[in-house]
Amino acid sequence: MAFRGAPTWPSCRLSWYPKRLDNCLMSKIAEKIRPPSKTALFDAAKRWNVDAVKTILTAAPALVEASDARGRRALHIACAVKPDTGTLGEANGIKTVAALLEGGAGLDLEAPMDEDEGDFRATPLWYAVARGENLPLVRFLLRHGADASYSLWAAVWRDDDALCRQLLKTKPRLNLRAHGETPLFYAARLKRLKTLDLLIKAGADPRIRDNHGRDAADIARARHLPGDFIRRLTSVTPQT
């Protein structure tokens, strides 16, 4: 029941409310009428707020192609989020990423990188591997056909054999070079023995030389890797 003297809606004006309530209501009204924006989409992607992502893309589908100052799009940003950090709308980001893909985001869309990166490409899958460390999302992207080739260096860096196995199941290209190094060479140089073992078994070519003319066996000797690895690198028959 309205208290005495209160004007009736809609003829009333918000000025009769206490100031705090007035500000709160006006903020909510402004939020509802604010047009969709790149900033709003990126924030929703970063928070894995799938409902907000869907609402924004329904109102402004072209925003799925919007990029930030580093050339990243909303899909890259969503894939880079680590689970269990901050207040997130879901456990692993799969629903948010699915909404972005359904909205037209490219599965293997590349964020700009320096030319000296060589064959490496910063794809959404790479962000999920290298930044998000998010195995469920990695599996989701791989099931949808994401190219695992560019993410092998990230799995090697962490020496994450579980993640590396997932990538290798899709038969990626093993002999691409970033900064002159294949993932196999990179694993030998960093002494990442779990992923080095997997790459040897997968048939990566140890004969490919880096920018200094060294092959994987050379760097393995220089890094004093166990003798078994050196023998395998000198005798392995790479897949064709």
Secondary structure, DSSP 8 states (H G I E B T S, - for coil): ---TT---TTT--GGGS-HHHHHHHHHHHHHHHS---HHHHHHHHHTT-HHHHHHHHHH-GGGGG-B-TTS-BHHHHHHT--TTSSS-SSSSSHHHHHHHHHTT--TT--B---GGGTT--B-HHHIIIIIS--HHHHHHHHHTT--GGGGHHHHHHHT-HHHHHHHHHT---S---BTTB-HHHHHHHHT-HHHHHHHHHHT--TT---TTS--HHHHHHHTT--HHHHHHHHH-----
